Amino acid sequence: MSQAEQILAGLGGRANIVEIEACITRLRSALHDAALVDESLLRSAGAHGIMRSGKVVQVVLGPEADTVASAIEDLL
């Protein structure tokens, strides 16, 4: 499973994603249900940190955030 696939699964899967975009070193995602987020899976996929605010979850990845966001968009 690729890093993008792992992160997508950690965010609750395709059906849970409303919007996802890269923001410098982070993936910013709007979700239907933030309770579906699996932080341990996100960390095992390379997340350095995870920040939540309601239905918005930011996954800190570092400089590869743009590449991972593009790969996730291809999966959606």
Backbone hydrogen bonds, N-H to C=O, Kabsch-Sander energy under -0.5 kcal/mol:
donor,donor_aa,acceptor,acceptor_aa,energy
6,Q,2,S,-2.4
7,I,3,Q,-2.6
8,L,4,A,-2.5
9,A,5,E,-2.3
10,G,6,Q,-2.5
11,L,7,I,-1.5
12,G,9,A,-1.6
13,G,8,L,-2.5
16,N,13,G,-1.4
17,I,13,G,-0.5
17,I,14,R,-1.5
18,V,30,A,-3.1
19,E,30,A,-1.6
21,E,28,R,-2.2
23,C,26,R,-3.1
25,T,23,C,-1.2
26,R,23,C,-1.5
27,L,59,V,-2.4
28,R,21,E,-3.3
28,R,26,R,-0.6
29,S,27,L,-0.6
29,S,57,V,-2.4
30,A,19,E,-2.7
31,L,55,K,-2.9
32,H,16,N,-2.3
36,L,33,D,-1.6
37,V,34,A,-1.4
38,D,10,G,-2.8
39,E,37,V,-0.7
42,L,38,D,-2.1
43,R,39,E,-2.5
44,S,40,S,-2.1
45,A,41,L,-1.2
46,G,43,R,-1.5
47,A,42,L,-2.2
48,H,60,V,-3.3
49,G,60,V,-0.9
51,M,58,Q,-2.7
53,S,56,V,-2.5
56,V,53,S,-1.9
57,V,29,S,-2.7
57,V,55,K,-0.5
58,Q,51,M,-3.1
59,V,27,L,-2.4
60,V,49,G,-2.8
60,V,58,Q,-0.6
61,L,25,T,-2.6
61,L,59,V,-0.6
62,G,25,T,-2.3
65,A,62,G,-1.8
66,D,63,P,-0.6
68,V,64,E,-2.4
69,A,65,A,-2.6
70,S,66,D,-2.1
71,A,67,T,-2.0
72,I,68,V,-2.5
73,E,69,A,-2.4
74,D,70,S,-1.8
75,L,71,A,-1.4
76,L,72,I,-1.6
